[in-house]
């Protein structure tokens, strides 16, 4: 027969007047450090007594109840009630909810007091974060929440920020999958998708430190201490719609500016305003950029200006500032730390004195008319204006002496007043002059644009060579034979190598172009098969069939193709004019051999890659060549921005290409064999008795190009 389970009986609950309660001497909570009675008293006053006291009747010597009750469990609550009673905020006879235990129980009072404190489970931090979030969602302000729980407003902001992390990451934190410090690091960004992406990247790795998480979440942002942000100002950036990421858990040096493109635009606009103001001084040109490379003024003549003397009033002001600075320094010389107001005042004086020392120089108007100015940013975000540089092409010709010297309008000893001119302003390498002042002539293409266009062509040539192993073989053999027959002292064992040429200047769309994608896919395909060991690589290559070996050869050779335009340097560093001519001539030869057509390779003229970077006459010329005279007449009255957009639409399906992307005319000098090839053996420079199919294709392509 089954034994019946004995049911337990719970102690009864009743209200007992506060003055009938006494704190039990058996209460285990004796240490008062870290125990806040005042905050609990305020909580009871606000919310009432949420948890009852556990009490037992006090017995006299005969074992009879005295009417008093001792409190073994709930001593902190009892003291809080006692404090409220002393402040007359609680009546001494106010009923207190109590659970009354059996005075004759076998369970010791000490055990009841101990277990009441030991079995208390602390609230998981995530539950607190979510509770704060729920209260704010129901209308409580952050200040009200802080006041209700006796914490600072910043603590509430931190808890709310933690609750705003991706729900997926919060669940991982709830299951002890990440630490609280890691969760804090994720609050830097509000992008849940990016948070989850970063966690997926690091969760199985060894580098999970909070600083690493913060760095990954802010790698595409700009620090508020960056010179661009200092120059523009965080307030101006936010006024333009920019978002600033902040870290509420540690010093973030002002945070991170999320929209780098917006910041760069604001920097360019502000630099343009400054450059225009300086241009009004009469300079021939003004170049503005974030920074200029080391030695950018090399080859330019620097003007020597004169500094205007200080007025008596300015001298007196400077001396007064120096005296004040010396007095303050002497007064606080023994202080360990300067007061904030004194430190700020010393900084103001230093800036004022520095302004007296950095007074702008005065230049001859005739010199200003042929010279220019560099405008950039210093490392601290302050503006740097470097005036007075003359380019070699702007130098005035030497004047004849004696009777042959022409008379000047200003009389003997005076130079003619320079003609009024508008400075050519460039910001970040791009022309920033007003479009309405463009002359009617077709100006040469900007050098950077030519470099970017030839980068497109180089990448397309690489892709074309890689899929034409016969051309790649000829190209490599050409290199080997040139080195063998034309160099008097070859060095090394073989010195036949391919150097991967990288592009210093390129448009943003280059990496997403069709040739770039095809090259990347082909490289990834070969990379999956190429052994890493040297001997294993040799054995693998030896076993490849001839067709596969040619394909691999073509892929490797293609990375050495360099059809880039760059400014020739007659002084030996870089490429010479002759070297550039040979490079571009050979690039045309490769294009014909591979049948490369840049339009078929995916290049189309857009506002970003060409039309918005050239003058209005250039735009009209492009439309006239690609879409006809009538199309050009339809847009010739538009402003430059609208003209470029319409030109992009009109040229979209025309296969029009700018000069740097076209094949050179066979009848012109560019397509002719260069003198550098004259010394090659006859079997590489002369045609045989019979034309090969490749030569037939060359002739056909050349005829098409000539047409």
C-alpha positions in Angstrom: 0.0 0.0 0.0 1.5 3.4 -1.0 2.4 5.8 1.7 0.6 9.1 1.6 2.8 12.2 1.2 2.7 14.5 4.2 1.6 18.0 3.3 3.5 21.0 4.7 1.7 23.8 6.4 2.7 27.4 5.7 2.9 30.0 8.5 0.0 32.4 8.7 0.3 36.1 7.7 -1.1 39.0 9.7 -0.7 42.7 10.2 1.2 43.6 13.4 1.6 47.2 14.8 5.2 48.4 14.2 5.7 49.2 17.9 5.1 45.5 18.7 8.1 44.5 16.6 11.7 44.2 17.9 14.9 43.2 15.9 16.0 39.7 16.8 19.4 39.2 18.3 19.7 36.1 16.2 19.6 38.1 12.9 22.8 37.2 11.0 23.1 40.5 9.2 25.5 42.4 11.5 27.9 44.1 9.1 26.4 47.4 8.1 29.0 48.5 5.5 27.5 48.7 2.0 24.0 48.4 3.4 21.9 51.5 2.6 19.0 52.0 5.0 18.2 55.5 3.7 17.6 54.3 0.1 15.4 51.4 1.2 13.4 53.8 3.4 12.8 56.1 0.4 11.8 53.1 -1.6 9.2 52.0 1.0 7.9 55.5 1.2 7.5 55.5 -2.6 6.2 52.0 -3.2 5.2 50.6 0.2 6.6 47.5 1.8 6.8 45.0 -1.1 8.1 42.0 1.0 6.7 41.0 4.4 8.8 40.5 7.5 9.2 37.1 9.1 8.6 37.2 12.8 8.2 34.9 15.8 6.3 35.6 19.0 8.4 36.6 22.0 7.8 34.2 25.0 8.2 35.0 28.7 10.0 32.8 31.2 6.9 30.5 31.5 6.7 30.1 27.7 3.7 32.3 27.2 3.4 34.9 24.4 4.2 38.5 25.5 2.4 40.2 22.6 5.8 41.3 21.2 7.4 39.8 18.1 11.0 39.5 17.1 12.2 39.9 13.5 14.9 37.3 12.6 14.5 37.7 8.8 14.0 41.2 7.3 16.2 43.2 9.6 17.1 45.8 6.9 13.5 46.4 6.1 12.8 46.7 9.9 15.5 49.4 10.2 14.1 51.3 7.2 10.7 51.3 8.8 12.3 52.4 12.1 14.0 55.3 10.2 10.6 56.4 8.7 9.0 56.2 12.2 11.8 58.4 13.7 11.2 61.0 10.9 7.5 60.8 11.7 6.7 59.6 8.2 5.3 56.4 9.6 3.0 56.0 12.6 4.4 53.9 15.4 1.3 51.8 15.4 1.1 51.4 11.6 0.3 47.8 10.7 3.2 45.9 9.2 2.6 42.8 7.0 4.3 39.9 8.7 4.6 36.1 8.3 4.3 34.7 11.8 6.4 31.6 12.5 5.9 29.0 15.3 7.7 30.1 18.5 8.2 26.4 19.5 9.5 25.3 16.0 12.5 23.0 15.9 14.0 25.3 13.3 16.4 27.7 14.9 15.8 31.4 14.4 19.5 31.7 13.3 18.8 29.2 10.4 15.7 31.2 9.3 17.7 34.4 9.3 20.7 32.9 7.4 18.7 31.1 4.7 16.6 34.2 4.0 19.8 36.0 3.0 21.6 33.1 1.3 18.7 31.9 -0.9 18.1 35.4 -2.4 18.9 35.2 -6.1 20.3 38.5 -7.5 18.6 39.9 -10.6 20.4 39.2 -13.8 21.7 42.5 -15.3 19.8 42.0 -18.5 16.5 41.8 -16.6 17.4 45.2 -15.1 18.3 46.7 -18.5 15.0 45.5 -20.0 13.0 46.7 -17.0 14.5 50.2 -17.5 13.6 50.0 -21.2 10.0 49.0 -20.4 9.6 51.9 -18.0 10.9 54.4 -20.5 8.6 52.9 -23.2 5.7 53.5 -20.8 6.4 57.2 -20.5 9.0 57.6 -17.7 11.9 59.9 -18.5 15.5 59.0 -17.8 15.6 61.5 -15.0 12.5 60.0 -13.4 13.9 56.5 -13.6 17.2 57.7 -12.0 15.3 59.4 -9.2 13.1 56.3 -8.5 16.1 54.0 -8.2 18.5 56.5 -6.6 21.1 56.3 -9.3 22.7 58.9 -11.6 21.0 59.7 -15.0 24.2 58.5 -16.8 23.7 55.1 -15.2 20.2 54.9 -16.6 21.5 56.0 -20.0 24.1 53.2 -19.9 21.5 50.6 -18.9 19.2 51.7 -21.7 22.0 51.7 -24.2 22.8 48.1 -23.2 19.2 47.1 -23.7 19.3 48.6 -27.2 21.9 46.1 -28.4 20.8 43.5 -31.0 18.3 41.1 -29.4 20.3 38.2 -30.8 23.4 39.4 -28.9 21.4 40.0 -25.7 20.3 36.4 -25.8 23.9 35.3 -26.1 24.8 37.5 -23.1 21.8 36.0 -21.1 23.2 32.5 -21.8 26.6 33.6 -20.6 27.9 33.5 -24.2 29.7 36.9 -23.8 30.8 39.1 -20.9 29.2 42.3 -19.8 32.3 44.2 -20.9 31.9 42.7 -24.4 28.3 43.7 -24.5 29.3 47.3 -23.5 31.6 47.4 -26.5 28.8 46.6 -28.8 26.8 49.7 -27.7 29.2 51.9 -29.7 27.1 51.2 -32.9 23.3 51.2 -33.2 23.5 49.0 -36.3 22.2 45.6 -35.2 23.3 43.9 -38.5 26.8 45.2 -38.1 26.9 44.1 -34.4 25.9 40.6 -35.3 28.4 40.5 -38.2 31.2 41.5 -35.9 30.2 38.9 -33.3 30.1 36.2 -36.0 33.6 37.2 -37.0 35.2 37.1 -33.6 33.1 34.5 -31.6 35.3 31.5 -32.7 38.6 33.4 -32.6 40.9 34.3 -29.8 40.7 38.1 -30.1 37.5 39.0 -28.4 38.7 41.9 -26.2 36.2 44.9 -25.9 38.7 47.3 -27.5 38.9 45.0 -30.6 35.1 45.0 -30.9 35.0 48.8 -30.7 37.7 49.1 -33.3 35.8 46.8 -35.7 32.5 48.6 -35.2 34.1 52.0 -35.8 36.6 51.1 -38.6 34.6 53.0 -41.3 34.0 56.1 -39.1 36.1 59.1 -38.3 37.1 60.1 -34.8 35.9 63.4 -33.5 39.6 64.3 -32.8 40.4 63.8 -36.5 41.6 67.0 -38.1 38.7 67.0 -40.6 36.2 66.8 -37.8 38.0 69.6 -35.8 38.1 71.8 -38.9 34.4 71.4 -39.8 33.2 71.2 -36.2 31.0 68.4 -34.8 28.1 70.8 -34.4 28.2 71.7 -38.2 28.4 68.0 -39.0 25.4 67.1 -36.9 23.5 70.1 -38.3 24.1 68.7 -41.8 22.4 65.4 -40.7 25.5 63.5 -39.6 25.4 61.0 -36.8 28.0 60.8 -34.0 28.5 57.4 -32.3 29.3 57.7 -28.6 30.6 55.3 -26.0 28.8 55.7 -22.7 31.1 53.3 -20.8 34.6 54.8 -21.3 36.3 57.9 -22.6 35.7 58.1 -26.4 37.6 61.4 -27.2 34.4 63.0 -28.5 33.0 59.9 -30.3 33.1 58.8 -33.9 31.5 60.5 -36.9 29.6 57.9 -38.8 29.2 59.5 -42.2 32.7 59.9 -43.6 31.5 61.0 -47.0 29.4 63.8 -45.6 32.3 65.0 -43.5 34.6 65.0 -46.6 32.0 67.0 -48.5 31.7 69.5 -45.6 35.6 69.8 -45.5 35.7 70.4 -49.2 33.0 73.0 -49.1 34.7 74.9 -46.2 38.1 74.7 -47.9 36.4 76.1 -51.1 35.1 79.1 -49.1 38.5 79.8 -47.6 40.2 79.3 -51.0 37.8 81.7 -52.7 38.5 84.3 -50.0 42.3 84.0 -50.6 41.8 84.1 -54.3 40.3 87.6 -53.9 43.8 88.7 -53.0 44.7 88.4 -56.6 46.8 85.2 -56.7 47.0 83.3 -60.0 46.1 80.0 -58.4 45.0 78.5 -55.1 45.3 74.8 -54.3 43.4 73.5 -51.4 43.6 70.0 -50.0 43.6 68.1 -46.7 47.3 67.8 -46.9 50.1 68.0 -49.5 52.8 65.4 -50.0 56.3 66.0 -48.7 58.2 68.2 -51.1 55.1 69.4 -53.0 56.7 72.9 -53.3 59.9 71.4 -55.0 60.8 73.2 -58.2 58.7 76.3 -57.3 60.2 79.6 -56.5 59.2 81.0 -53.1 58.4 84.7 -52.9 60.0 86.7 -50.1 57.4 89.1 -48.6 57.7 91.9 -46.1 56.0 91.9 -42.8 54.2 95.1 -41.8 55.5 96.6 -38.6 53.1 96.6 -35.6 51.4 99.8 -34.7 52.0 101.5 -31.4 48.7 100.2 -30.1 49.5 96.7 -31.2 52.9 96.9 -29.6 51.3 98.0 -26.3 48.8 95.2 -26.5 51.5 92.6 -27.0 53.6 93.9 -24.1 50.5 93.8 -21.8 49.8 90.2 -22.8 53.4 89.2 -22.1 53.3 90.9 -18.7 50.1 89.2 -17.8 51.5 85.8 -18.9 54.6 86.3 -16.8 52.6 87.4 -13.8 50.3 84.4 -13.9 53.2 82.0 -14.4 55.0 83.4 -11.4 51.9 83.4 -9.2 51.1 79.7 -9.9 54.7 78.5 -10.2 54.4 76.4 -7.0 50.9 75.0 -7.7 50.7 71.3 -8.5 47.9 71.9 -10.9 46.6 75.1 -12.5 43.0 76.1 -11.9 40.9 75.7 -15.1 40.2 79.4 -15.6 43.9 80.2 -15.3 44.9 77.4 -17.6 42.3 78.7 -20.2 43.5 82.2 -19.8 47.2 81.2 -20.4 46.1 79.4 -23.6 44.2 82.5 -24.8 47.3 84.7 -24.3 49.5 82.2 -26.1 47.2 82.2 -29.1 47.1 86.0 -29.1 50.9 86.3 -28.9 51.3 83.7 -31.7 49.0 85.8 -33.9 51.3 88.7 -33.5 54.3 86.5 -34.5 52.5 84.9 -37.5 51.4 88.1 -39.2 50.9 87.6 -43.0 53.6 88.9 -45.3 52.9 91.6 -47.9 53.9 90.8 -51.5 54.4 92.9 -54.6 51.1 92.9 -56.7 53.1 92.0 -59.8 54.4 88.9 -58.0 51.0 88.0 -56.7 49.7 87.9 -60.3 52.0 85.0 -61.2 52.2 83.2 -57.9 49.9 80.9 -56.0 48.9 79.6 -52.5 48.7 76.2 -50.9 45.8 75.8 -48.4 45.7 72.7 -46.2 45.0 71.5 -42.6 47.5 71.0 -39.9 47.4 67.9 -37.7 45.3 69.7 -35.1 42.7 70.7 -37.6 43.8 74.4 -37.9 44.0 76.0 -41.3 47.4 76.3 -42.9 47.9 78.9 -45.6 51.2 79.0 -47.4 51.4 81.9 -49.8 53.8 82.9 -52.5 55.0 80.1 -54.8 55.7 80.6 -58.5 55.6 77.7 -61.0 58.3 77.5 -63.6 55.9 78.0 -66.5 54.6 81.2 -64.8 57.9 82.9 -64.5 58.2 86.2 -66.4 60.7 86.2 -69.3 63.9 88.0 -68.8 63.6 91.7 -69.8 66.2 93.0 -72.3 68.6 95.5 -71.0 69.6 98.9 -72.4 67.9 100.6 -75.3 66.0 97.4 -76.3 64.0 97.4 -73.0 60.3 98.3 -73.7 58.8 101.2 -71.9 56.3 100.5 -69.2 53.1 102.3 -68.5 54.3 103.2 -65.1 57.3 105.1 -66.2 61.0 104.4 -65.5 61.6 102.1 -62.6 58.0 100.9 -62.3 56.6 97.7 -63.6 53.2 97.7 -65.4 50.2 96.9 -63.2 49.2 93.3 -63.6 46.0 92.6 -65.5 43.0 91.7 -63.3 42.7 88.0 -63.2 40.7 85.4 -61.4 42.6 82.7 -59.5 42.3 79.1 -60.6 41.0 77.4 -57.4 41.4 73.6 -57.0 40.1 71.6 -54.0 41.4 68.1 -53.5 42.9 68.1 -57.0 39.6 69.0 -58.7 38.9 72.3 -60.4 36.6 74.4 -58.3 36.3 77.4 -60.5 32.8 78.7 -61.5 31.5 77.0 -64.7 30.3 80.3 -66.3 33.9 81.6 -66.7 35.1 78.6 -68.8 36.5 79.8 -72.1 35.3 78.3 -75.4 38.4 76.4 -76.0 38.8 72.6 -75.4 41.3 72.4 -72.6 43.6 69.4 -72.0 42.2 66.7 -69.8 43.2 67.0 -66.1 46.2 64.8 -65.3 44.5 62.9 -62.5 41.5 62.1 -64.8 43.9 60.7 -67.5 45.6 58.6 -64.8 42.2 57.2 -63.7 41.1 56.5 -67.2 44.4 54.7 -68.0 43.9 52.6 -64.8 40.6 51.4 -66.3 42.4 50.6 -69.5 45.3 48.8 -67.7 42.9 46.6 -65.8 41.0 45.7 -69.0 44.3 45.0 -70.8 45.3 42.6 -68.0 42.0 40.8 -68.3 42.4 40.6 -72.1 45.9 39.3 -71.9 44.9 36.7 -69.4 42.4 35.2 -71.8 44.8 35.3 -74.8 47.7 32.9 -73.9 49.3 33.3 -77.3 49.6 37.1 -76.8 50.9 36.5 -73.3 53.5 34.1 -74.6 54.6 36.7 -77.2 54.7 39.4 -74.6 56.8 37.3 -72.3 59.1 36.2 -75.1 59.4 39.8 -76.1 60.6 40.7 -72.6 63.1 37.9 -72.4 64.5 38.5 -75.9 64.8 42.2 -75.2 66.7 41.5 -72.0 68.9 39.0 -73.7 69.8 40.9 -76.8 69.7 44.5 -75.7 71.3 44.5 -72.3 75.1 44.2 -72.1 75.3 43.0 -68.6 72.3 41.0 -67.4 72.3 40.4 -63.6 71.0 37.5 -61.5 70.1 34.0 -62.5 67.3 34.8 -64.9 65.7 38.1 -63.9 62.5 37.3 -65.7 59.8 38.4 -63.3 56.4 40.0 -63.2 55.9 42.9 -60.9 52.3 43.5 -59.9 51.6 47.2 -60.8 49.2 48.9 -58.4 47.2 52.0 -59.2 48.0 55.2 -57.2 45.0 57.0 -58.5 41.8 55.3 -59.4 38.1 56.0 -59.5 35.7 54.4 -57.0 34.0 52.3 -59.7 37.2 50.6 -60.8 37.0 47.8 -58.2 33.4 47.0 -59.2 34.1 46.9 -63.0 33.6 43.8 -65.1 37.4 43.3 -65.7 38.1 43.6 -61.9 35.5 40.9 -61.1 36.8 38.6 -63.8 40.4 38.9 -62.7 39.4 38.3 -59.1 37.4 35.2 -59.9 40.2 33.8 -62.1 42.8 34.5 -59.4 40.7 32.8 -56.8 40.2 29.8 -59.1 44.0 29.4 -59.6 44.7 30.0 -56.0 42.6 27.0 -55.0 45.0 24.7 -56.9 48.5 26.2 -56.7 50.6 24.3 -54.1 52.4 26.3 -51.4 55.6 24.3 -51.3 58.3 25.1 -53.9 59.1 21.5 -55.0 55.4 20.7 -55.0 54.8 23.7 -57.2 57.4 22.5 -59.7 56.0 19.0 -59.8 52.4 20.3 -60.3 53.5 22.6 -63.1 55.3 19.7 -64.8 52.2 17.6 -64.9 49.9 20.3 -66.4 48.9 19.9 -70.0 50.1 22.5 -72.5 46.8 24.3 -72.7 46.5 24.7 -68.9 50.1 25.9 -68.6 49.4 28.6 -71.2 46.3 29.7 -69.4 48.3 30.0 -66.1 51.1 31.7 -67.9 48.7 34.3 -69.3 47.1 34.9 -65.9 50.5 35.5 -64.2 51.9 37.7 -67.1 48.8 39.8 -67.1 49.6 41.3 -63.6 52.7 43.0 -65.0 50.7 45.0 -67.7 51.2 48.7 -67.1 49.4 51.1 -69.4 49.2 53.9 -66.9 49.9 57.5 -67.8 52.1 59.3 -65.4 53.9 62.6 -65.6 57.4 62.1 -67.1 60.3 63.1 -64.9 63.4 64.4 -66.8 65.6 64.1 -63.7 65.8 60.3 -63.6 63.2 59.4 -60.9 60.1 57.7 -62.3 59.5 57.4 -66.1 61.0 59.4 -68.8 59.1 60.9 -71.7 60.6 58.2 -74.0 59.7 55.5 -71.5 56.2 56.7 -71.4 55.9 56.8 -75.2 57.1 53.2 -75.4 54.7 52.1 -72.6 51.7 53.6 -74.3 52.7 52.4 -77.7 53.1 48.8 -76.5 49.7 49.2 -74.7 48.1 50.0 -78.0 49.8 47.0 -79.6 48.5 44.7 -76.8 45.0 46.2 -77.2 45.0 45.3 -80.9 46.5 41.9 -80.3 43.8 41.0 -77.8 41.0 42.8 -79.6 40.3 45.0 -76.5 37.4 47.4 -76.8 37.0 49.5 -73.7 33.3 50.0 -74.4 32.7 46.3 -74.8 34.7 45.8 -71.6 32.1 47.8 -69.7 33.4 51.4 -69.6 30.7 54.0 -70.1 31.1 57.8 -69.6 29.4 59.0 -66.4 29.3 62.2 -64.4 31.6 60.6 -61.9 34.3 59.1 -64.1 34.5 61.7 -66.9 31.7 64.1 -67.7 31.6 65.9 -64.4 35.4 66.2 -64.4 35.9 68.1 -67.6 34.9 71.5 -69.0 31.7 72.2 -70.9 33.4 72.3 -74.3 34.8 68.8 -73.6 31.3 67.6 -72.7 29.8 69.0 -75.9 32.7 67.5 -77.9 31.9 64.1 -76.4 28.2 64.3 -77.2 28.9 65.6 -80.7 31.3 62.7 -81.4 29.1 60.1 -79.8 25.5 61.2 -80.4 25.7 63.8 -83.2 25.6 67.5 -83.6 21.9 67.7 -83.0 22.2 66.1 -79.6 25.0 68.5 -78.6 22.8 71.5 -79.6 20.0 70.2 -77.3 22.2 70.6 -74.2 24.6 73.4 -75.1 22.5 76.0 -73.1 22.5 74.0 -69.8 24.6 74.6 -66.7 27.5 72.3 -66.3 26.0 70.0 -63.7 22.8 69.5 -65.8 24.8 69.2 -69.0 26.9 66.4 -67.6 23.8 64.5 -66.4 22.1 64.8 -69.8 25.3 63.9 -71.6 25.6 60.7 -69.6 22.1 59.8 -70.7 22.8 60.6 -74.4 26.1 58.7 -74.5 24.9 55.7 -72.5 24.5 53.4 -75.6 26.9 55.0 -78.0 30.2 53.2 -77.1 31.9 56.6 -77.1 35.4 56.7 -75.5 37.7 59.6 -74.4 41.1 59.8 -76.0 43.1 57.9 -73.3 40.9 54.9 -73.8 41.0 54.8 -77.6 43.4 52.9 -79.8 46.0 55.3 -81.3 45.6 56.0 -85.0 47.8 53.6 -87.0 48.8 56.4 -89.3 49.9 58.5 -86.3 53.2 58.3 -84.5 51.7 56.5 -81.5 50.9 53.3 -83.3 54.3 53.1 -85.1 57.0 50.8 -83.9 59.1 52.6 -81.4 62.9 53.0 -81.8 63.3 50.8 -78.8 62.2 47.8 -80.9 64.6 48.4 -83.8 67.4 46.4 -82.2 65.3 43.2 -81.8 66.1 40.2 -83.9 64.6 40.0 -87.4 62.3 37.1 -86.5 60.5 39.4 -84.0 60.4 42.6 -86.0 59.9 41.5 -89.6 56.9 39.8 -91.2 57.5 36.4 -92.6 56.5 35.2 -96.0 53.0 34.2 -94.8 50.8 36.2 -92.5 49.6 34.4 -89.4 46.0 34.5 -88.4 47.0 36.8 -85.5 48.5 39.3 -88.0 45.3 39.1 -90.1 43.4 40.0 -87.0 45.8 42.8 -86.2 45.3 44.3 -89.7 41.5 44.0 -89.5 41.4 45.7 -86.1 43.8 48.4 -87.2 41.6 49.1 -90.2 38.5 49.4 -88.0 40.4 51.7 -85.6 41.6 53.9 -88.5 38.1 54.3 -89.7 
